[in-house]
Amino acid sequence: MKWTFFAINIDVSKWPPLRYNCVTMSNPLFRLRITSSILCALAVGAAQAKDFLVVGTTFARIYEQTETGEFIALGAELARTIAQQQGLTLKFGIFPWARAQEMVANGNADVLVGPYKTPAREERFAFGDQPFYQDNMVFYKLTSSKASWDGSYESLKGKRLVAVLGWVYGTPFDQERANLGVTNAITVESGLTMLLNNRMDFFVANERNATAGVALLGKYDRFSVVSPMIGKEVGYFAFPKDAEHEELRQAFNAGLGKLIDSGEYAAMAKRFSITVPSALVGKGRAPKAGGAK
C-alpha cells in the first residue's frame, strides 16, 4: 500500500511495527485520566474567569458610590487599575461597615477596601503589604465649646464622647474607649449632629471623613478640630485569610507596587486629595507627605 503526500511516495508496508507506551482509549483507566484532565482544565478556566467581589462602606474620597451606581474614589480607582493590569475581573458592592467586614472574613466577598490594621483584624483578614492612604485621627467640638484635652486620656474623664460604631481609632484610644464611656453613633453625620444638639462634648473621627460630614451638614462654622491630634492611621486592601485568596492578595500587592514605582499611584492620590502614607514617601515618584487631610 502507498500513500501520497505532496507528491512524496511513502511505502508504509516497510515501516517497523509501532509500539505504544500508552494505554488505548478502550482502557477505563485511560478514560478516567482524560476525564480528570478535562475537569481540571475547566476548573482552572473557571477560576481565571471568576468575578471577584470588592466591598466596603462609604469612606469619603476612598470608596463611594454615585447616584447612578458608579463606584468612585481612590480605593475603587486603584482596584480597577490593578485589575486591568493583572487580568482580573471585579464587581463592586457597598454595605454597612460591619457587614462588609463580615462578608470578607467569611469569604463571601474577596476584597475589603480601606480597613486600618489592628491585631484583632489581622486575626480575621490577610492585609495587603502596603497601605494606600493615611488619616489624621482627631476630636471635633463645637466652635463655641470650651472643652479641651491636653493629649492625656486622664483629661478626657468626665467628658461626653461620641464615636462611629465599628470604627477603630488607633490602639491607645481604643484601649481607653470602654473606660471613657464612649457613645456610639451610626454615621459621621449623626455623631456631628449630637454635637450640634449639645448632647456631646467631643466627636472622635478621622479628619477626612469628618470634613465630608461637615460639608454634608453645611455647618462649616460650627465645628472646630481639637489639638493635639489623637494619632495617625493608614488604610489597606484586605482579603479573606485563606490559601484560596493568597494569589489575589499577591496580585494586588504586585499591581499596587507597580503603580507606586511608576508614580501613577501618587498622581491618583493627589487627584482625590488623599495623604500618601509616610511609609511610601520616597518610593517611586510619590510626593512628600502632605495633601488634603
N, C-alpha and C positions, 0 to 999 in steps of 0.2 A: 504494500500500500504506500502511496506517495501523497503528501500534501504540498501545496504550492503557496508560498507566502512571498508576495512581491517578486515573483519570477525566480525564487530560490527554491530548488528542489531539495526536500529533506526526506530521507528514507528512514522512517521511524522503525521499520522492522529490524534495523541493525542496532537499535538502542539497547543498552543493557536493561535488565528488569529493574523497575523502580522499587525502592524500599522506603517505607513510610515509618517515621518515628512517632507519628501522631495516631490517635485513635480515630475511627471513622465516625461519620455523622450518626450511624446507627447505634453507636455506643451510648447508653443512657448517661454515663458519667461525663462524656464529652458534651452532650446536650446541656447538662446541668451547668458545666463551666461556661458555656456560651451564654446561657440564660443569666447567670450571675454577673458576667462581664457587662452584658447589656443593661442590667438593672443598676449596676454601679455607675455606668456612664450616664444613665438617666438621672441618678441621684446627684452626681456632680453637676450636671447641667442645671438641675433644679436649684441647687444651692447657689450657683453662679447667677441665676436669674432671679433670686429672691429679692423682694422689695423690703428693705429694712425700714422699720418704723422709728422715726425720730420724734421724741415727745419733750414737752416742757410746759411751763406756765408762762404767763405774761411777765416778762422781765424787760423793762424799758431799755431799748436800744440793743438788747441781747437776743430776745426771742419774742416776736409779736405777730399777730395776725390782723390783716386789714379787713374792712367790711366786705370786701369782695372775696375773702378767703385766702388771699396770698400770704405766705409766711415770709417775714422780713426781719431785718436787724442782723447784727454781726454773727450770732450763732447760726442762724438759718443760712446766711450767705456763705459762711465758712463750710458748713456741712454740704451745701450744694456744690461748691467749688471742689472740695475734696472728693466728693462722689464722682464728679465728672473726670477728675484727674485719675482716680483709682478704678474706674469702671464699675461703680456701684450704682444701684437704683434705690432711691429714697422716697418715702412718703412721710408726711408730717402730720402731727396732731397736737392740740393744746388742751390741757386739763388742769384741774386744781393741783397744786404742787405736791401734796401728799399722794394723790392718785398717780401722778406721773412717776414719782419715785417708786411706788409700789409696782407699777407696770414693768419698769426696767429691772427692779430687783427680782421679780418673778419670771423674767424672760418673756413677758407678753409684749414688750417693746424692746428695741435694740440700742437706742442711743438716748441719753438724758442730757439736755442742754443746760449747762450753767451751774451745777452744784458746786458749792465750796467743799473743800475736803476736810473731813473730821475723822477721828478714829472710828466712831460708830458707823459712819458712811463707808469707810474703807472695808468694813466687815461685810457690807451689802453690795458694793459696786467695785468694778475694776475701772480706775480712773485713767484717763489719757496721761501721757508722760509730761505734757506741757500745758499750763493754763493758757487761756486766751483772753482774759480780761482781769482787771483789778478794780476793787471798790474801796472807798473810804467808809468806815462804819462810824456813825455819828449819832448824837442826840439832837432832836429838834425840840424847840419850845416856842410858845407864843412870844412875839417880839415884846409885848408888854410885861411878860413874866420876869420876876427877879430870881427865879430858880437858877441854880448853878451847880457845877461839880468841879472838883479840883484834880480829877484823874484817879482818885481813890474810890473804891467801892463803898468805903465807910461813909463818904459824903453823900451817897445816894440813899442811905437809910432814911425812911420816913417820906421819901418822895414817891409819887404815883407814876409808875412807868407802864407804857404800853408798847408791845412789840407784835410783829406779824407771826401768827401761828405757823409753826413748821419751819421757820427760818432759823438759821444759825448766825451768830454774830462774832464768832471768834471764841477760842477756849476760855480766856479769862472771864468774859461776860457770861458765857453760857454756864460756867461753873457756879457763878453767883446768882444765876437767874431765879432759882427757887427761893433763895434767901431774901431776894429783893421783892418778892411778891409781884412779879410782872404780870400784868393783864394781857390777854391775847386778843388781837384784832384779826379779822379775816383777811383784810386787804390793807394796802398802804393808805388808801383814801379814808377808810373807816378809822384807822389809827389817828390820822391827822384831824379828822372830824371830832374825835374825842378830845383832842387838844383844844380845838375851836370852842367846844362846849364846856371848857374848863373842868372836864372830868379827870384830866391827867396833867402831870407837870412836864413829862418828857415823852417823846415818841422816839423809839430806837429803830434805826433804819440804815441802809446803805444810801449814800448821798445820791447815787444815780437814780434809783427807783423813787426816792422821796422827792427829788426835783420834778420828776414826771407827775407825781401825785399832786404836788402843789400847783403845777400848771393846770392839771385837770380841774382842780377846785377853783382856780382863778383867784387865789388868795396870797399872792406873792408877798405882800407887805405884812402879812400876819404872822409869818414864821421866821425863826432865826436858827442857825446852826450853832450849837453849843461847843465851845472849845474847852479842853483839848478833845481831839477825836478819840474814839474808842480803840481803833486799830485799822488794819488793812487786811482784806481777804482777796483771794484770787479764785476764779471760777474755771471749770473744766468741762470737757465732754466726759461722760461716764457710761459704762456698759454693764450688762449682766456679768456676774462673776462666775463664768463657766468657760470650759475649753472651747465650746462651740463659737463663742463670741470673741475669742482672743485674736483670730485673724482679722476681724472687723476692727478691733481696737488698734492693732498694728497698722492697718490701712489708714486709719485716721491719724495715727502718730506720724506715719510717713508723709501723708498729704499735708498736714499742718507744718511739719518740718520743712517741706519744700516751699510752702508759702512764706514761712518766716525767712528762709535763706534768700528768697528772690526779692523780698521787700514788699510783696503783694499783701501779706498779712498786715504790715504796718500801714499801708495805704487804706486798707479796708477799715482798720481800727480808727484811723483818723476820720474817715468818711462818716462813721457812726458816732464820733466823739467819745470813744472808749479809751480809757487809760491802758497803755501797754504794761503788762506785769513787769515788775522790776527784774525778774529772772530772765526776761527776754531782751532787756536793754543791751545793746551792743551786739546782738546776734543778727546776722543778715544786715538789712538796711533799716532795722527798727529805729524809730526816733527816740530821743531822750525821754525819760518819764515825764509825763505831763498830760496834756489832752484834757478833755472835759471830765468833770467829776461825776 
